Each structure stands twice: as C-alpha cells, then as structure tokens.
Amino acid sequence: MNPCIENEQDELARIVREGLLQPVFQPIVDFRARALLGYEALIRGPLHSPLQRPDVLFSAARAAGLGLDLEHACREASLRAFARLQLPGRLFLNISPGALLDERLMNGTTRTLLGELGIAANRLVIELTENEQITDLPGIHEALLHYRGRGFQIAIDDLGEGFANLRMWSEIRPEFVKIDKHFVHGIADDRIKYHFVRAMQDLGEICNAALIAEGIERVEDFECIRDMGIACGQGYFIARPDKAPARQLPAEIAGVLERHRVTLSPTALHAGRTRTARLLLRAIEPVASGASNECVFARFEADASLEVLPVVDGARPIGLINRHSMVDRFARPFQKELFGRKSCHQFMDPSPLVVDQNATIPELAMMLSVAPRHYLFDGFIITGDGGRYLGIGSSHDLMAMITEMQISAARYANPLTQLPGNVPINEHIDRMLATGNGFVVAYLDIDNFKPYNDTFGYRRGDDVIQLLGQLICEAVDGRQDFVGHIGGDDFFVVFQSADWEARSWAIVERFAEAMATMADDELHALGGYMAENRRGELVFQALPTLSIGVVRVAPGEYESHREVAAAAATAKKQAKKLAKQAAADQGAVRGSAHGAVFVERRRAGGDTAAPRLN
C-alpha cells in the first residue's frame, strides 16, 4: 500500500476513535420571518491535521472504505455540539443517499441519541447530497417514508449542479431545495442566472418546496434573492461557518432586511443601457506564444468543451487555434510526431477577429456579417484597455443575446430608448405597493417639444428623446431607482433614493444645459426660434425644457398602479403649468425658465403642494 494512503487511514482511524471531529455551523436566514431558520452542520478535521479539510477527510474515508463510518461519526458529533450550544431552529445534516440505508440510521440509534440530547425530530432536516449515484431509488423512497413518519424533513442540495438532483426533486418531493451557489453568486447583475433561479422558484411553488439560496457573498445578491421572494438564504455575507455561531440574526443582516429596498432585476438593470461585447465574455486561459502543439492538443483533450484556444504574446492576443482543425491535422499519419514539439504558431489563425470589450452588440454583429465565414465558427477575442486579452466570445452567444434583445424589445421595451415600457412600469409599481414601503414616482414630460419636432424634423426630435433617457439613467441610482419610457417624450421614474428631489432637479438642469449645446448659437442666444403655431401663425417658440410632476407614495395610500399613474399625471400637469407661468413672469417672448418640478404633498400628509421653479 502507498505509505501516504496508509498514513491517511491511520490518521482517519485516530480522529474517529478519539472523537476529534470539529463540527461547525453556518446560519440560514428565513427572509419571510426575518429571523434564523436554523443551521447547516459542516465538519472539519483537527487543526493542523493533514485531514483538516473536509474534502480531503471524506476522500480518505471513501478510499479506505470507511465512508459510512465517518458519516455516522460526523452525525453524532454535530448533534452533540448542536445540543451543547443550545442553538435555535432547525439543524440541516448532510447525508449521502447511501447512508440513508445504513442500519445505524435506520435501527433507532439516532432516535435514541435525539432523546438523550433533548432534540425534537421535527427540528432535523436530512440534506441529501449528490456525491454518489443513486442505485436504489425504491429503497431511498422507503427510507424517506420511514424518516418522515418520525418527524424528519428532507432537503436536496446543490440544485442546478447536475441532472440527478432534478430527478430527486421530482421523485422525493423535499420540503427544502438548496440552489447551487453558481446560480446565486452575481445574480444581481446576471440576467441569465436571474431567469434560471426564477424558473427554480416556479418549480418550488408547484412542488410546495421552500428554496434556500446558497453561496450569498454580496449585499447586492442578498437583496436580489430576497426581493425575488426566495424563502431562505445562506452564505458568507450572512455568516461564515463557526464552532460557536451567533444565536440571533447578525445586526448587519437585520439592518439590510429592515431597510428592505426593492432591488431591480438584472433585466431592468440592463434595459435602456447599451449592451456590449463584455457581456459575452468567457474567461479562457490563453496559450503562451511559445507553447508547443503537444501542449495545445493536451488542453483540448483535457477539456471537451473547449472549441478554440487564444494565443497570446504577453497580454496581447496574436492568434486563435480551432479545436477541430487541430484534431483533424493531428489525426493524419505522422503529423503528431512531426509537428507535436513545434510551435503552436503552425496551426493558429494569425488574423482572428479581435473586438474591444466596449463594442456594442449591433457593431459586433455587423463585424461578423462582413467577416470571412470561418469567424462564425471560431468566434472572436475580446480585449480590454490597451488591447489586453480578456477572453473570448462565441457567435452562438451573440445570436442568443440578439434574439433575447429583440424579444424583450418587442414585448416590453420602448423601441427608441430600449427602456422598459408601460407593462414593466405597471408591474414594478405594483411590486413596490406590495412591499408596504413608501416610495416616490416622477412623471417627466418635455415642454415645447411638438413645435421643435415639427420645425427641425423627427430625427432631431428623436435625438432629444434619447438624450433625455440617457440623462435620467445617469442621474438615478441604477440599483434601486426604476426608469421607464411611457412613449413619445414622456418618461417615468420610481424612486427609492432618499435624495430623489435633488436628482430630479439635476435632470432638469442637465437637460436645459444639453438643449443649449444642441441649439445653434443664434437660437441659443435668443432662447428659441420662430415657427408656426397650430393656427399657422409665425410666433416665437422657446427651446424645449423639462417639467416633472412628483408624487410621494405612502404605505397603504394607493391600491394599484392605476391610482399611482393617475396621481402622477395630475402632478405632471401642475408642473407644466408652473413652467408656463415662469415663462409668462419673465414678460418676454424671448425667454423661459429652465424647467419645473412640482411635488404633490397633500396626500402624503401635508396641506399644500410644494412647487419649485428653476
């Protein structure tokens, strides 16, 4: 026997014999109750032992045929520590499918231990792990019926990591399902992960299972998961595994839950913003320019998913090697012997398609449409500042994104600005009302827009509308403020930012400045231009300005988006009256105010509306 393996087995036997296993517990937050649901029990080997890491510990146990013995020891150590620490809530115990049929779990030993420790069976959740193939599903079913009959609950781990646990979900019908951390990390910024988890949530509702999102490491992901309606969360942001974990919700987490601002979905975050090649980026380790063909071939053999390998000289990309082309050439007689040790330059395309990360999706599609056909199969290299290699993109992903953009635009987005249209605006307002929290809505409308559009043409008018959409997106907090485009020159913002009034005035002022720069010097000096009015009379028309009607929505004050929209429309009319009054007060046809913000305060508890002019 290998001496290293023999030493590991001796160490393992000593750890189990002397009771040296170290249980640690990671809290699980219940978003609905704003409290701790319970803890997952994890295990560590003794400090400074070669088997301290759990993966090494369990690998050594499986190699020695002691996997079930180790699981039994871990289970007992975790239960005793849980009872000693008097931790509240449920205890999630990781158990492999094979261990479910172990007689030490089936013959009442665990039930006796629970009685000795004073732990009720309904506080235990058997968390099935997918670290081994299930060969006896009927036996597993029978075992789970046995445990459920005694009060235990069931959870399955790492949903999304493999297909086996999807089948387990449909067959076993667990009370809890844990979402794999891959789909949770970065979900606040990734629309694909967001929709995957949304689909899992739909399945959970159908199957009456509570979802637990694992691997939450950022506050943005924590808030996104909470606002999606996922039941529970777990991860380093909440708390790390500890031998003596907190018995109450950490103060920082309680603060985030109390704040309860509604985060925007990744779909809303991307709306109205230019999508670039960076969204298609796949970070693939490149091949150094001095690498041999053998090294490249070995990379392809080791990873069947690799279709291409970029070649770099330092940080600069210089070529691309296609998997099928290389394999085809090496399959010919004596090619591997002749060229295996030679430079990979021999089989690489020295002129790949290289695009900057900031290239827009339409620009990228145009590049591919006029490029040689093989680029459609090879994809493209994506670079950052100074031409530095970042990764690669595929034509397949590009087509998927273009299709998704077209479908999204057709369903919900305004075609001119790509901002969310009426349907998502209404949905978001209803979502905000459902939270029971206060928020602010702003209805934005351009004054004097029609004569400007009629005089200078629809193209100039479209430029003004797109400019306003861009200014609004820049002025709001994109993590919590929702921007929508109702149509024409009308926009809508749902504010959660505390400084919403300052942001509204910033939009008014920046729009006035932008219109001044867009106008000719003569028009700028005059403050407007001569054009026909609706009666065909030649009159002076002021340059477009902006009016904003604002309504503060208190909890319980409105029942639907229709009521909120009606109140905002009324406030907008008042803002436009203020703008007209400002122009009249200046007493000349040669001038007007920069804009107006009207804040409706009467329904929010005040007695009067509070207008303000700029």
C-alpha positions as CSV (number, residue, x, y, z in Angstrom):
1,M,0.0,0.0,0.0
2,N,1.1,3.5,-0.7
3,P,2.7,4.9,2.6
4,C,0.8,8.2,2.2
5,I,-2.5,6.4,1.9
6,E,-1.6,4.2,4.8
7,N,-0.8,7.3,6.9
8,E,-4.1,8.9,6.0
9,Q,-6.0,5.9,7.0
10,D,-4.2,5.7,10.3
11,E,-4.9,9.4,10.9
12,L,-8.6,8.9,10.0
13,A,-8.9,6.0,12.4
14,R,-7.4,8.1,15.2
15,I,-9.7,11.0,14.5
16,V,-12.8,8.9,14.6
17,R,-11.6,6.8,17.6
18,E,-10.7,9.8,19.7
19,G,-13.6,11.9,18.7
20,L,-11.5,14.7,17.2
21,L,-14.0,15.8,14.5
22,Q,-14.8,19.5,14.7
23,P,-18.4,20.4,13.9
24,V,-19.1,24.0,12.6
25,F,-22.4,25.6,11.9
26,Q,-23.5,28.0,9.2
27,P,-26.7,30.1,9.8
28,I,-29.6,30.0,7.4
29,V,-31.8,33.2,7.2
30,D,-35.5,33.0,6.7
31,F,-36.3,36.1,4.6
32,R,-40.0,35.7,5.3
33,A,-39.7,35.7,9.1
34,R,-36.6,38.0,9.2
35,A,-35.0,35.5,11.5
36,L,-32.7,32.5,11.6
37,L,-34.3,29.3,10.1
38,G,-31.6,27.2,11.6
39,Y,-28.0,26.0,10.8
40,E,-26.3,23.6,8.4
41,A,-23.8,21.3,10.2
42,L,-20.4,21.0,8.5
43,I,-17.4,19.1,9.6
44,R,-13.6,19.8,9.9
45,G,-10.7,17.6,10.9
46,P,-8.5,18.6,13.8
47,L,-6.4,21.7,13.4
48,H,-3.0,21.2,11.7
49,S,-4.0,17.6,10.7
50,P,-3.5,16.6,7.1
51,L,-7.2,15.7,7.1
52,Q,-8.4,19.1,8.4
53,R,-10.1,20.0,5.1
54,P,-13.5,18.2,4.7
55,D,-12.8,17.2,1.0
56,V,-9.5,15.5,2.0
57,L,-11.2,13.9,5.0
58,F,-14.1,12.4,3.1
59,S,-11.9,11.4,0.2
60,A,-9.6,9.5,2.6
61,A,-12.6,7.8,4.2
62,R,-14.0,6.6,0.8
63,A,-10.6,5.3,-0.3
64,A,-10.4,3.3,3.0
65,G,-14.0,2.0,2.7
66,L,-14.9,4.0,5.8
67,G,-17.3,6.5,4.3
68,L,-20.4,5.3,6.2
69,D,-18.4,5.1,9.5
70,L,-17.2,8.7,9.0
71,E,-20.7,9.9,8.2
72,H,-22.1,8.3,11.4
73,A,-19.3,9.9,13.5
74,C,-19.9,13.3,11.9
75,R,-23.7,13.0,12.5
76,E,-23.2,12.2,16.2
77,A,-20.6,14.9,16.7
78,S,-22.8,17.5,15.0
79,L,-25.9,16.6,17.1
80,R,-24.0,16.7,20.4
81,A,-22.4,20.1,19.5
82,F,-25.8,21.5,18.4
83,A,-27.4,20.4,21.7
84,R,-24.4,21.7,23.8
85,L,-24.6,25.1,22.1
86,Q,-28.4,25.2,22.5
87,L,-28.8,26.6,19.0
88,P,-32.3,27.6,17.9
89,G,-34.2,26.5,14.9
90,R,-33.6,23.5,12.6
91,L,-30.4,21.5,12.0
92,F,-29.5,20.6,8.5
93,L,-27.5,17.3,8.4
94,N,-25.7,16.3,5.2
95,I,-26.3,12.7,4.5
96,S,-25.4,10.8,1.3
97,P,-28.1,8.7,-0.3
98,G,-26.2,5.5,0.6
99,A,-26.1,6.4,4.2
100,L,-29.9,6.6,4.4
101,L,-29.9,2.8,4.3
102,D,-27.2,2.5,7.0
103,E,-28.6,0.4,9.9
104,R,-27.1,2.9,12.4
105,L,-29.6,5.5,11.0
106,M,-32.4,3.0,10.5
107,N,-32.3,1.0,13.7
108,G,-33.3,3.7,16.1
109,T,-29.7,4.7,17.2
110,T,-30.2,8.3,16.0
111,R,-33.7,8.5,17.6
112,T,-32.2,7.3,20.9
113,L,-29.5,9.9,20.7
114,L,-32.0,12.7,19.9
115,G,-34.0,11.7,23.0
116,E,-30.8,11.7,25.1
117,L,-29.9,15.2,23.8
118,G,-33.5,16.6,24.1
119,I,-33.7,17.5,20.3
120,A,-37.1,17.0,18.7
121,A,-37.1,15.0,15.5
122,N,-39.0,17.8,13.6
123,R,-36.1,20.1,14.1
124,L,-33.9,17.9,11.9
125,V,-33.6,18.2,8.2
126,I,-31.9,15.4,6.2
127,E,-29.9,17.2,3.5
128,L,-29.3,14.7,0.7
129,T,-26.0,15.3,-1.1
130,E,-25.3,14.4,-4.7
131,N,-21.8,13.0,-4.2
132,E,-22.7,9.5,-5.3
133,Q,-25.0,7.9,-7.8
134,I,-28.4,6.6,-6.6
135,T,-28.7,3.0,-7.5
136,D,-31.6,2.0,-5.3
137,L,-34.3,4.7,-5.7
138,P,-37.1,2.5,-4.4
139,G,-35.0,1.8,-1.3
140,I,-34.4,5.5,-0.9
141,H,-38.1,6.2,-1.2
142,E,-38.9,3.6,1.5
143,A,-36.2,5.1,3.8
144,L,-37.5,8.6,3.4
145,L,-41.1,7.5,4.2
146,H,-39.6,6.0,7.4
147,Y,-37.8,9.2,8.4
148,R,-40.8,11.4,7.5
149,G,-43.0,9.2,9.6
150,R,-40.8,10.1,12.6
151,G,-40.9,13.8,12.0
152,F,-37.8,14.4,9.9
153,Q,-37.9,16.8,7.0
154,I,-35.9,16.4,3.7
155,A,-33.8,18.8,1.7
156,I,-31.8,18.3,-1.5
157,D,-28.5,20.0,-2.0
158,D,-26.9,22.0,-4.9
159,L,-29.9,22.3,-7.3
160,G,-28.5,23.1,-10.7
161,E,-25.2,21.3,-10.3
162,G,-26.4,18.2,-12.1
163,F,-29.4,16.5,-13.5
164,A,-29.6,13.8,-10.9
165,N,-30.9,16.1,-8.2
166,L,-33.6,17.4,-10.6
167,R,-34.9,13.8,-10.7
168,M,-34.5,13.6,-6.9
169,W,-36.7,16.7,-6.6
170,S,-39.5,15.2,-8.8
171,E,-39.3,11.8,-7.1
172,I,-38.7,12.7,-3.5
173,R,-40.7,15.9,-3.1
174,P,-38.5,17.5,-0.4
175,E,-39.6,20.3,1.9
176,F,-36.4,22.3,1.2
177,V,-34.3,22.7,-2.0
178,K,-30.9,24.4,-2.0
179,I,-29.9,26.4,-5.1
180,D,-26.3,25.8,-6.1
181,K,-24.0,28.8,-5.3
182,H,-23.1,29.1,-9.0
183,F,-26.5,30.5,-9.8
184,V,-26.5,32.8,-6.7
185,H,-23.1,34.5,-6.9
186,G,-23.5,37.6,-9.1
187,I,-27.3,37.0,-9.7
188,A,-28.0,40.8,-9.2
189,D,-26.0,41.5,-12.4
190,D,-26.6,38.4,-14.5
191,R,-30.0,38.2,-16.2
192,I,-29.3,34.5,-17.2
193,K,-28.8,33.4,-13.6
194,Y,-31.8,35.5,-12.6
195,H,-34.1,33.7,-15.0
196,F,-32.7,30.3,-14.1
197,V,-33.4,30.9,-10.4
198,R,-36.8,32.4,-11.3
199,A,-37.6,29.0,-13.1
200,M,-36.5,27.1,-10.0
201,Q,-38.7,29.3,-7.9
202,D,-41.7,28.4,-10.1
203,L,-40.9,24.7,-9.6
204,G,-40.7,25.3,-5.9
205,E,-44.1,26.8,-5.7
206,I,-45.6,24.0,-7.8
207,C,-43.9,21.3,-5.6
208,N,-44.6,23.2,-2.3
209,A,-40.8,23.3,-1.5
210,A,-39.0,26.2,0.2
211,L,-35.9,27.3,-1.7
212,I,-32.6,28.2,0.1
213,A,-30.1,30.2,-1.9
214,E,-26.5,29.0,-1.1
215,G,-23.3,31.0,-1.6
216,I,-24.6,34.5,-0.9
217,E,-21.4,36.6,-0.7
218,R,-22.5,40.1,-1.7
219,V,-25.2,42.5,-0.4
220,E,-26.5,43.0,-3.9
221,D,-27.1,39.3,-4.4
222,F,-28.7,39.1,-0.9
223,E,-31.2,41.9,-1.7
224,C,-31.9,40.5,-5.2
225,I,-32.6,37.0,-3.7
226,R,-34.8,38.5,-1.0
227,D,-36.8,40.6,-3.4
228,M,-37.4,37.7,-5.8
229,G,-39.3,36.0,-3.0
230,I,-36.8,33.2,-2.4
231,A,-37.6,31.8,1.1
232,C,-34.2,31.5,2.7
233,G,-30.5,32.3,2.2
234,Q,-27.1,31.1,3.3
235,G,-23.6,32.3,2.6
236,Y,-20.5,34.2,3.8
237,F,-22.3,37.5,3.6
238,I,-24.7,36.3,6.3
239,A,-22.2,34.4,8.4
240,R,-19.2,32.0,7.9
241,P,-19.3,28.5,9.4
242,D,-18.3,28.7,13.1
243,K,-17.8,26.4,16.0
244,A,-19.9,28.8,18.1
245,P,-22.2,30.6,15.7
246,A,-24.5,33.5,16.6
247,R,-27.8,32.5,18.0
248,Q,-29.6,35.5,16.6
249,L,-29.6,37.3,13.2
250,P,-26.4,39.4,12.8
251,A,-27.1,43.1,13.3
252,E,-25.8,43.9,9.8
253,I,-28.1,41.4,8.2
254,A,-31.1,42.6,10.3
255,G,-30.3,46.1,9.1
256,V,-30.4,45.1,5.4
257,L,-33.7,43.3,6.0
258,E,-35.2,46.2,7.8
259,R,-34.1,48.6,5.0
260,H,-36.0,46.4,2.5
261,R,-35.5,48.5,-0.6
262,V,-36.7,46.7,-3.7
263,T,-33.7,45.9,-5.9
264,L,-34.1,45.9,-9.6
265,S,-33.9,42.6,-11.6
266,P,-30.9,42.3,-13.9
267,T,-33.4,42.6,-16.8
268,A,-34.4,46.0,-15.6
269,L,-30.8,47.0,-14.9
270,H,-29.8,46.3,-18.5
271,A,-32.8,47.9,-20.0
272,G,-32.0,51.2,-21.8
273,R,-28.3,50.7,-21.4
274,T,-26.1,49.8,-24.3
275,R,-25.1,46.1,-24.3
276,T,-21.5,45.5,-25.2
277,A,-19.2,42.6,-26.1
278,R,-18.2,42.3,-22.4
279,L,-21.5,40.7,-21.7
280,L,-20.4,37.8,-24.0
281,L,-17.0,37.4,-22.3
282,R,-15.8,33.9,-21.5
283,A,-12.6,33.9,-19.5
284,I,-10.5,31.2,-21.0
285,E,-6.9,30.7,-20.0
286,P,-4.9,31.5,-23.2
287,V,-1.9,29.7,-24.6
288,A,1.5,31.4,-24.5
289,S,3.1,32.1,-27.9
290,G,6.0,29.7,-27.1
291,A,3.8,26.7,-26.4
292,S,4.1,23.6,-28.4
293,N,1.4,21.9,-30.4
294,E,1.5,19.0,-28.0
295,C,0.6,21.4,-25.1
296,V,-2.3,22.8,-27.1
297,F,-3.5,19.3,-28.0
298,A,-3.4,18.3,-24.4
299,R,-5.5,21.3,-23.4
300,F,-8.2,20.2,-25.9
301,E,-8.0,16.6,-24.7
302,A,-8.4,17.7,-21.1
303,D,-11.5,19.8,-21.7
304,A,-14.0,18.6,-24.2
305,S,-15.9,21.9,-24.0
306,L,-13.1,24.0,-25.5
307,E,-13.7,24.8,-29.1
308,V,-10.9,27.4,-29.5
309,L,-7.8,28.5,-27.7
310,P,-6.4,32.0,-28.0
311,V,-2.7,32.5,-28.3
312,V,-1.1,35.5,-26.6
313,D,2.3,37.2,-26.5
314,G,2.4,38.6,-23.0
315,A,-1.1,40.2,-22.6
316,R,-1.6,40.8,-26.4
317,P,-3.6,38.3,-28.4
318,I,-1.9,37.1,-31.6
319,G,-3.9,34.2,-32.8
320,L,-6.7,31.6,-32.4
321,I,-6.5,27.8,-32.6
322,N,-9.6,25.9,-33.7
323,R,-10.1,22.6,-32.0
324,H,-11.5,20.7,-35.0
325,S,-8.8,22.0,-37.3
326,M,-6.0,20.9,-35.0
327,V,-7.5,17.5,-34.2
328,D,-8.1,16.8,-37.9
329,R,-4.5,17.6,-38.7
330,F,-3.0,15.6,-35.9
331,A,-5.2,12.6,-37.0
332,R,-3.2,12.3,-40.2
333,P,-0.3,9.9,-40.4
334,F,2.9,11.1,-38.6
335,Q,1.6,14.6,-38.1
336,K,1.8,14.4,-34.3
337,E,5.3,13.1,-34.5
338,L,6.4,15.7,-37.0
339,F,4.8,18.8,-35.5
340,G,4.0,17.9,-31.9
341,R,7.0,19.7,-30.4
342,K,6.9,22.6,-32.8
343,S,5.4,26.0,-32.1
344,C,1.7,26.3,-31.9
345,H,2.0,29.2,-34.5
346,Q,1.8,26.5,-37.2
347,F,-1.8,25.7,-36.5
348,M,-3.2,29.0,-35.4
349,D,-5.1,31.6,-37.3
350,P,-2.8,34.7,-37.1
351,S,-5.7,37.1,-38.0
352,P,-8.6,36.3,-35.7
353,L,-11.4,38.7,-35.2
354,V,-10.5,40.9,-32.2
355,V,-13.0,43.3,-30.7
356,D,-12.9,45.8,-27.8
357,Q,-15.0,45.0,-24.8
358,N,-17.0,48.2,-25.3
359,A,-18.1,47.3,-28.8
360,T,-21.9,47.3,-28.9
361,I,-23.8,44.2,-29.8
362,P,-25.1,45.7,-33.1
363,E,-21.5,46.8,-34.1
364,L,-20.2,43.3,-33.3
365,A,-23.0,41.7,-35.3
366,M,-22.0,43.9,-38.3
367,M,-18.4,42.9,-38.0
368,L,-19.2,39.2,-38.1
369,S,-21.6,39.7,-41.0
370,V,-18.9,41.1,-43.3
371,A,-16.1,38.8,-41.9
372,P,-14.9,35.5,-43.6
373,R,-17.3,32.6,-42.8
374,H,-14.9,30.7,-40.5
375,Y,-15.1,33.5,-37.9
376,L,-18.7,32.4,-37.3
377,F,-17.3,29.1,-36.1
378,D,-14.2,30.4,-34.3
379,G,-15.8,33.3,-32.5
380,F,-13.8,36.3,-31.5
381,I,-11.3,37.6,-29.0
382,I,-12.4,40.3,-26.6
383,T,-9.8,42.8,-25.4
384,G,-9.6,45.5,-22.7
385,D,-7.6,48.7,-22.2
386,G,-4.5,48.8,-24.4
387,G,-5.5,45.7,-26.4
388,R,-5.0,43.4,-23.3
389,Y,-6.5,39.9,-23.7
390,L,-9.7,39.4,-21.6
391,G,-11.3,36.3,-23.0
392,I,-13.3,35.0,-26.0
393,G,-16.9,35.3,-27.3
394,S,-18.9,32.9,-29.4
395,S,-21.2,33.6,-32.3
396,H,-23.8,31.3,-30.7
397,D,-23.9,33.5,-27.6
398,L,-24.1,36.6,-29.7
399,M,-27.1,35.3,-31.7
400,A,-28.8,34.3,-28.4
401,M,-28.3,37.8,-27.0
402,I,-29.6,39.5,-30.2
403,T,-32.7,37.2,-30.1
404,E,-33.3,37.9,-26.4
405,M,-32.9,41.7,-27.1
406,Q,-35.4,41.5,-29.9
407,I,-37.9,39.5,-28.0
408,S,-37.5,41.8,-24.9
409,A,-37.9,44.9,-27.0
410,A,-40.9,43.6,-28.8
411,R,-42.7,42.7,-25.6
412,Y,-41.7,45.4,-23.1
413,A,-39.2,48.0,-24.2
414,N,-39.7,51.3,-25.9
415,P,-38.1,50.8,-29.4
416,L,-36.4,54.2,-29.4
417,T,-34.7,54.2,-26.0
418,Q,-34.9,50.4,-25.1
419,L,-36.2,51.5,-21.7
420,P,-39.0,49.5,-20.1
421,G,-42.4,50.4,-21.4
422,N,-45.8,50.5,-19.9
423,V,-46.2,46.8,-18.9
424,P,-43.0,46.6,-16.8
425,I,-43.6,50.1,-15.4
426,N,-47.0,49.0,-14.1
427,E,-45.6,45.7,-12.8
428,H,-42.9,47.5,-10.9
429,I,-45.3,49.9,-9.3
430,D,-47.5,47.0,-8.2
431,R,-44.4,45.2,-6.8
432,M,-43.5,48.3,-4.8
433,L,-47.0,48.7,-3.5
434,A,-46.9,45.0,-2.4
435,T,-43.9,45.6,-0.2
436,G,-45.8,48.1,2.0
437,N,-42.9,50.6,1.8
438,G,-43.1,54.2,0.8
439,F,-41.6,55.4,-2.5
440,V,-41.7,58.3,-4.9
441,V,-42.8,58.4,-8.5
442,A,-41.9,61.1,-11.0
443,Y,-43.6,61.8,-14.4
444,L,-41.3,63.6,-16.8
445,D,-42.5,65.5,-19.9
446,I,-40.7,67.8,-22.3
447,D,-42.3,71.2,-22.8
448,N,-42.4,72.8,-26.2
449,F,-41.4,69.5,-27.8
450,K,-44.0,69.4,-30.6
451,P,-43.1,72.6,-32.4
452,Y,-39.4,71.7,-32.1
453,N,-40.1,68.3,-33.6
454,D,-42.2,69.8,-36.4
455,T,-39.7,72.5,-37.2
456,F,-36.4,70.6,-37.1
457,G,-37.7,67.1,-38.1
458,Y,-38.3,63.8,-36.3
459,R,-34.6,62.9,-36.4
460,R,-33.7,65.8,-34.2
461,G,-36.8,65.1,-32.1
462,D,-35.6,61.5,-31.6
463,D,-32.2,62.8,-30.6
464,V,-33.8,64.9,-27.8
465,I,-35.9,62.0,-26.5
466,Q,-32.8,59.6,-26.5
467,L,-30.8,62.3,-24.8
468,L,-33.4,62.7,-22.0
469,G,-33.5,58.9,-21.5
470,Q,-29.7,58.9,-21.1
471,L,-29.7,61.8,-18.7
472,I,-32.3,60.2,-16.5
473,C,-30.4,56.9,-16.3
474,E,-27.2,58.7,-15.4
475,A,-29.0,60.8,-12.7
476,V,-30.7,58.0,-10.8
477,D,-29.3,55.2,-8.6
478,G,-29.5,52.2,-11.0
479,R,-29.6,49.7,-8.2
480,Q,-32.9,50.9,-6.7
481,D,-34.5,53.5,-9.0
482,F,-36.6,52.3,-11.9
483,V,-36.6,54.2,-15.2
484,G,-39.3,53.7,-17.7
485,H,-40.3,55.3,-21.1
486,I,-44.1,55.6,-21.4
487,G,-43.9,56.8,-25.0
488,G,-43.1,59.9,-27.0
489,D,-41.5,62.5,-24.8
490,D,-43.0,61.1,-21.5
491,F,-40.8,59.2,-19.0
492,F,-41.5,57.7,-15.6
493,V,-39.2,57.1,-12.6
494,V,-39.9,55.1,-9.5
495,F,-37.5,56.5,-6.8
496,Q,-36.3,54.7,-3.7
497,S,-33.3,57.0,-3.3
498,A,-33.7,59.3,-0.3
499,D,-32.3,62.3,-2.4
500,W,-34.9,62.0,-5.1
501,E,-35.7,65.7,-5.2
502,A,-32.0,66.6,-5.8
503,R,-31.8,64.0,-8.5
504,S,-35.0,65.4,-10.1
505,W,-33.6,68.9,-10.3
506,A,-30.3,67.6,-11.6
507,I,-32.2,66.0,-14.5
508,V,-34.0,69.3,-15.2
509,E,-30.8,71.3,-15.1
510,R,-28.7,68.9,-17.2
511,F,-31.5,68.7,-19.8
512,A,-31.5,72.5,-20.1
513,E,-27.7,72.6,-20.5
514,A,-27.8,69.8,-23.1
515,M,-30.5,71.6,-25.1
516,A,-28.4,74.8,-25.1
517,T,-25.5,72.9,-26.6
518,M,-27.6,71.2,-29.2
519,A,-29.1,74.6,-30.4
520,D,-27.3,76.8,-32.9
521,D,-25.5,79.8,-31.4
522,E,-28.2,82.2,-32.7
523,L,-31.0,80.1,-31.3
524,H,-29.1,79.7,-28.0
525,A,-28.7,83.5,-27.7
526,L,-32.3,84.1,-28.4
527,G,-33.5,81.3,-26.2
528,G,-35.7,79.9,-29.0
529,Y,-36.7,80.2,-32.7
530,M,-39.6,81.4,-34.9
531,A,-42.1,78.8,-36.1
532,E,-45.7,78.4,-36.9
533,N,-48.2,77.6,-34.2
534,R,-51.3,75.4,-34.6
535,R,-53.2,78.2,-36.2
536,G,-50.5,78.7,-38.8
537,E,-49.2,82.0,-37.2
538,L,-45.5,82.7,-37.1
539,V,-44.6,83.0,-33.4
540,F,-41.6,82.7,-31.1
541,Q,-41.1,79.2,-29.7
542,A,-38.9,78.6,-26.7
543,L,-36.3,75.8,-26.7
544,P,-37.6,72.6,-25.1
545,T,-37.5,72.4,-21.3
546,L,-38.5,69.7,-18.8
547,S,-41.4,69.5,-16.3
548,I,-41.5,66.9,-13.6
549,G,-44.6,66.0,-11.6
550,V,-43.7,64.1,-8.4
551,V,-45.9,62.1,-6.0
552,R,-44.8,60.6,-2.7
553,V,-46.5,57.3,-2.2
554,A,-47.0,56.5,1.5
555,P,-47.7,52.9,2.6
556,G,-51.3,51.9,2.1
557,E,-52.2,55.1,0.3
558,Y,-52.8,53.6,-3.1
559,E,-54.1,50.2,-4.1
560,S,-52.8,49.8,-7.7
561,H,-50.6,51.2,-10.4
562,R,-53.6,52.8,-12.0
563,E,-54.1,55.1,-9.0
564,V,-50.4,55.9,-8.8
565,A,-50.3,56.7,-12.5
566,A,-53.3,59.0,-12.3
567,A,-51.9,61.0,-9.4
568,A,-48.5,61.3,-11.2
569,A,-50.3,62.5,-14.4
570,T,-52.1,65.2,-12.3
571,A,-48.8,66.3,-10.7
572,K,-47.2,66.5,-14.2
573,K,-49.9,68.8,-15.4
574,Q,-49.3,71.1,-12.4
575,A,-45.6,71.1,-13.2
576,K,-46.3,72.2,-16.8
577,K,-48.5,75.0,-15.6
578,L,-45.6,76.2,-13.4
579,A,-43.3,76.1,-16.4
580,K,-45.7,78.2,-18.5
581,Q,-46.2,80.7,-15.6
582,A,-42.4,81.0,-15.3
583,A,-42.2,82.0,-19.0
584,A,-45.0,84.5,-18.6
585,D,-43.4,86.0,-15.5
586,Q,-40.3,86.8,-17.4
587,G,-42.6,89.0,-19.5
588,A,-41.0,88.5,-22.9
589,V,-41.4,86.2,-25.8
590,R,-37.6,85.9,-25.7
591,G,-37.1,83.6,-22.7
592,S,-38.4,81.0,-20.3
593,A,-37.4,79.1,-17.2
594,H,-35.2,76.1,-17.4
595,G,-38.0,73.8,-16.1
596,A,-40.2,73.0,-13.2
597,V,-40.6,70.3,-10.5
598,F,-44.0,70.1,-8.8
599,V,-44.2,67.9,-5.7
600,E,-47.6,66.8,-4.6
601,R,-47.6,66.7,-0.9
602,R,-51.3,66.8,0.1
603,R,-52.0,63.0,0.1
604,A,-48.7,62.4,1.8
605,G,-49.8,64.2,4.9
606,G,-49.3,67.9,4.1
607,D,-51.8,70.5,3.3
608,T,-50.4,72.0,0.2
609,A,-48.5,71.2,-2.9
610,A,-44.9,72.4,-3.0
611,P,-43.9,73.8,-6.4
612,R,-40.5,75.0,-7.3
613,L,-39.1,76.7,-10.3
614,N,-35.6,76.8,-11.7
